[in-house]
Amino acid sequence: MRTVALMAMMGLLSVMSGGYAMGAPKNWVLFSEVHGTVLMQGKPVEGAEVIETARMSGDDAKNRVQRAVTGADGTFHFPAIVKQLGLLWRLLPGQPVVNQSIVIRFDGVEYEGWKHGKLTFAANTELDGQPLDFVCELTDKPDVVGTHYGICKPVSGGAGAKS
């Protein structure tokens, strides 16, 4: 009898959550893989610190942060930030909300590279299936493009594309 009740409850959770309960992936992609190039007046910037943050909590200890320093060609790379979920989290209905940001620090100045709210579990949903491949021009003013804000603009051509 308990088994039947448990199965009924799990089925109800699945329906209530739009199919995420029971079918939720084991891993959440909090921030897809990122490739980028930092430029100043069109020239590569070497030695810029790039900080990527995936924030899901008010507790900074629970948020994920990655750091990189640009090379001579101005490029940086971050692997995807993935969180493995336990069985209980996969059973509970819910909507992921991840506040993503990329900050660039160079010559004592901090630049807002990228701000975005990620609302899915899947990789590469930030740009509707396109890889996160950016050019970040430090002389640009941050602005809104679609649902994104900052100086880092997506480029076509795939991972590691250069301007």
N, C-alpha and C positions, 0 to 999 in steps of 0.2 A: 504494500500500500504506500509506504514512504517513497519507494522508487517511482511509482506512478505520479505522486504529488510533486516530486522533485522535477520529473520530466515535464509535467504540465507547467510548472513555474518557469522553467528554463525556456520553454516554447513561448510563453507569454512575454517574457523579457525580450526575446528575440523580435517578436512582432512590435512591441512598444518602442523599441529602439531603432526601428527602421532597418532591422536586419543586422545591426552591429553586434548585439549580444549573440553568443554562440558562434558567430561568423567573424568576429573582430580578429584582425591579425594579431599574431603573437608579438610583433614588433611594431612600434610606432616610429615613423620617420618624422622627427621633430624639425629637422632642417635638412633639405636635400644637399647632395654634394655641390660644392661651389668651386668654380675656377674664376679668376679675375685678374685684371691688370690695372694698376694704379698709375695714372699719368698726371703730369703738371704741364700745362700748355702743350699738350700733345706728346711730351717726352716721358719715358719710363721713370718712375720714382723708385730708387733703391733705398731700402732701410725703413720703409713705412711699417708701422705696427698695425696689423689688421686683427680686429677682435670680433668674433662671431658669437652671438648669444641666442639660445633658445630658452625662452622664459615661459614656464607653466605654473610658477608658484611665486608667492610673495617672499618665500624663504630662499634667499640667494644660494644657499648650500644645495638646494635641490635643482637649480637651474644649470643648464649645460653651457659651458664656455670653451671656445677654442681660440688659439692665438697663432698668428703667423707673421713673418717678416718678409717683405717683398725682396726679391732678388734683383740683380743688375738689370734684368729685363722688365722689372716692375710687376712681375706676376706673383700670385698667391693661390693657394689651394686649401680647401677644407674637405675632409671626407664627410659623408652624411652623419648627422647626429641621430642615433637610433636608441630608443628606449624599449627594453624588453618588458613585457607585461606579464604579470602573474595571472593565473586562472580567474581569480575573483574579479580583477579589472576587466578581463575579457567578457565576463558574464554580465556586468553592470551596464545598463544603457547610458549613453552620454555622448557629448559632442566635444571633440578635442579643440582646444584653443591654445595655440602656441604663438606668442609674440616673438617674432624674429627680428634681430638687428645685426647690422654690420657697422662697426665704427672704425675709422682710419685715423691714426695719430701720426703726424709728421711735422717736424720742426716746431714742436710745442703747440700745434694746433690740432683740434679734434674735428673731424668731418663726419657728418651723418651719411653713411654709405647706403644703407638699406633698412627699411622698416616695413614689416608685413605681418599680417595676422593669418596664420595657417590654420585651416579648419578641417583638415583631412588627415588620415593616417598614411596615405600613400606618398611615394617619392615623386618628385618633379611636378607636384600639383601647384606650386607657387606661380608658375608661368604657364599653366594649362598644358602640361606635358613637355614643355621645352626644358632643356637643361639650364641650370643656373650658371651662366657664363657672362661675366660682367666686364665692362670698362668703366672705371671710376676716375673721372676727371676732377682733380682737386679744385680747379678754378671755376667749376660749375656751381651754381646755386642749387641747393636741394629743391626738388619739386615733386609733384604727384604725377605718376604715370600709371593709369589704371588703378589698381589697389595698392600700389607700392609708393614709397616715398624715399627720396635720397638722391645722391649724386651718382650712384652705380646704376648704369643702364645696361639692359640685356643686349647682347650681340648675337647675331646668327653665325653659324659656322661650327658649332659644337664646342666641346670642352677644349680649353686651352687656346681658343682663337685669339688672334692678336689683331690690333688695328693697324 
